[in-house]
């Protein structure tokens, strides 16, 4: 009898599960799939924020570029030239296209800039052309010089551009001057970067 029971238990052992079953395989595939989806989302977020950081870095560099141009031609900013108290100030409306009015002494034309105003016109043209090439919707303004001590002293250089994360924003960027935007421009998608210059 003991011999028969041993034989029967040996036969049962042959039918027991061995190795990895289908349920374990399905669970591991599901976990792996969720992990890969999470990594894909992380990669997409990293690319987006990398682009945002790149735009901000370029805006900072181009703001500093105009600040250096203002400092190099500071006489035009801080003194009266003819009837114009400030020559670097811009009063035109925002435009996402490159500037069309090319100064006579710009673009290596071989013509020298004869007056401080010619230098100003050349600087603003080259700066806005660089903004248009480097940033989506890139454009810039320069405020009037203010010699009165305070938070608005000096000249304010503002860079405008479209930033990827601004499309989801519900509030306007407080650094943007809404008066420079013409009708039809979606201001909620604009980012502005300000630099204060003390000539």
C-alpha atoms as one frame of an Amber mdcrd trajectory, in Angstrom:
protein
   0.000   0.000   0.000   2.804   2.361   0.847   4.345   1.556  -2.542   1.101
   2.514  -4.370   0.770   5.810  -2.444   4.349   6.707  -3.325   3.702   5.987
  -6.982   0.503   8.077  -6.956   2.243  11.088  -5.299   5.042  10.802  -7.870
   2.467  10.931 -10.670   0.854  14.027  -9.168   4.224  15.780  -9.004   4.576
  15.437 -12.791   1.446  17.596 -13.294   2.523  20.370 -10.933   3.470  23.793
 -12.464   7.124  24.232 -13.249   8.977  27.423 -14.412   7.224  30.723 -15.193
   3.492  30.747 -15.854   1.504  32.914 -18.241   0.104  35.128 -15.475   3.596
  36.095 -14.303   4.638  36.853 -17.889   1.586  39.081 -18.455   2.178  40.971
 -15.210   5.834  41.601 -16.054   4.910  42.794 -19.586   2.301  45.176 -18.126
   4.763  46.631 -15.618   7.408  47.031 -18.322   4.906  48.752 -20.656   3.917
  51.287 -17.974   7.574  51.958 -17.190   8.373  52.585 -20.876   5.363  54.906
 -21.229   6.559  56.852 -18.194  10.063  57.137 -19.653   8.617  58.362 -22.976
   6.620  61.056 -21.165   9.695  62.068 -19.185  11.710  62.347 -22.395   9.038
  64.560 -24.011   8.951  66.856 -20.961  12.752  67.072 -20.948  12.806  68.078
 -24.634  10.142  70.723 -24.043  11.945  72.297 -21.089  15.246  72.122 -22.944
  13.670  74.170 -25.756  12.229  76.661 -23.253  15.653  77.031 -21.601  17.273
  77.539 -25.005  14.794  80.315 -25.918  15.384  82.082 -22.606  19.140  81.825
 -22.990  19.023  83.292 -26.510  16.666  86.079 -25.354  19.079  86.919 -22.534
  22.060  86.991 -24.903  20.283  89.198 -27.442  19.056  91.535 -24.702  22.667
  91.874 -23.531  23.725  92.475 -27.156  21.464  95.534 -27.447  22.565  96.699
 -23.986  26.173  96.666 -25.206  25.169  98.585 -28.353  23.441 101.233 -26.220
  26.485 101.560 -23.959  28.806 101.840 -26.977  26.711 104.726 -28.357  25.722
 106.201 -24.988  25.987 109.821 -26.135  22.940 109.265 -28.327  20.962 108.104
 -25.328  21.924 110.534 -22.598  22.236 113.830 -24.543  20.063 115.789 -26.923
  20.841 115.275 -30.610  19.047 117.945 -32.642  15.383 117.912 -31.601  15.447
 114.283 -30.417  16.139 113.857 -26.701  16.484 110.068 -27.090  17.469 108.338
 -30.305  17.338 104.666 -29.320  13.683 104.728 -28.275  11.373 102.590 -30.432
   7.700 103.440 -30.850   6.584 101.044 -33.587   4.243  98.073 -33.154   5.247
  94.438 -32.707   5.939  92.529 -35.913   6.924  88.839 -36.131   8.636  89.426
 -39.501  12.176  90.763 -39.996  12.507  94.561 -40.375  12.074  95.689 -43.986
  13.615  99.178 -43.780  17.349  98.586 -44.195  19.536 101.516 -43.073  22.026
 102.772 -45.635  25.060 101.775 -43.540  23.818  98.299 -42.535  24.574  94.827
 -43.965  28.178  95.538 -44.962  27.041  98.026 -47.599  30.403  99.776 -47.494
  28.745 103.035 -46.453  29.936 104.424 -43.132  27.427 105.522 -40.510  27.825
 109.299 -40.557  25.749 110.330 -37.544  24.858 108.858 -34.131  21.306 108.379
 -35.452  22.675 106.269 -38.339  24.437 104.066 -35.784  21.197 103.766 -33.796
  19.186 102.806 -36.899  21.812 100.228 -37.875  21.908  98.773 -34.331  18.127
  98.410 -34.079  17.877  96.896 -37.575  20.643  94.330 -36.985  19.298  93.507
 -33.505  15.738  92.926 -34.696  16.966  90.892 -37.681  18.959  88.681 -35.263
  15.900  88.320 -32.978  13.729  87.288 -35.928  16.265  84.648 -36.998  17.022
  83.254 -33.537  13.580  83.191 -31.880  10.068  82.308 -33.004   8.252  85.635
 -33.239  11.416  87.416 -32.053  11.215  91.213 -31.780  12.431  93.936 -29.441
  11.910  97.441 -28.096  14.038 100.051 -26.358  12.427 102.470 -23.901  13.214
 106.145 -23.470  16.148 107.063 -21.254  15.164 108.067 -17.723  17.837 109.815
 -15.675  15.670 110.080 -12.550  16.893 107.714  -9.799  14.508 104.848  -9.186
  13.542 101.387 -10.466  12.985 102.702 -14.030  16.255 104.589 -14.289  18.230
 104.081 -17.488  17.020 102.376 -20.663  14.886  99.214 -20.714  15.544  96.708
 -23.492  12.672  94.233 -23.970  12.838  91.051 -26.055   9.514  89.558 -27.243
   9.168  85.975 -28.483   6.830  82.971 -28.617   7.668  80.319 -26.034   6.346
  76.737 -26.219   4.857  76.692 -22.701   3.081  80.040 -23.147   0.428  78.382
 -25.360  -1.017  76.755 -22.234  -0.883  79.892 -20.092  -4.037  81.718 -19.042
  -2.364  84.936 -17.841  -0.304  87.527 -19.702   3.409  87.949 -19.038   3.740
  90.977 -16.748   7.001  92.003 -18.463   5.191  92.502 -21.798   3.903  95.940
 -22.769   0.459  95.257 -24.238   0.431  98.627 -26.044   2.995  97.430 -28.591
   0.837  94.517 -29.798  -1.376  95.107 -32.834  -4.818  93.513 -33.121  -4.755
  89.786 -33.846  -1.605  88.931 -31.873  -2.259  86.293 -29.206  -0.568  87.900
 -26.207  -0.998  84.852 -23.982   1.572  83.034 -26.134   4.195  85.769 -25.801
   7.095  85.814 -23.385   9.065  89.002 -22.656  12.570  89.387 -21.285  13.651
  92.777 -19.899  17.144  94.159 -19.430  17.838  97.522 -17.762  20.805  99.427
 -19.182  22.680 102.195 -17.415  24.652 104.000 -20.167
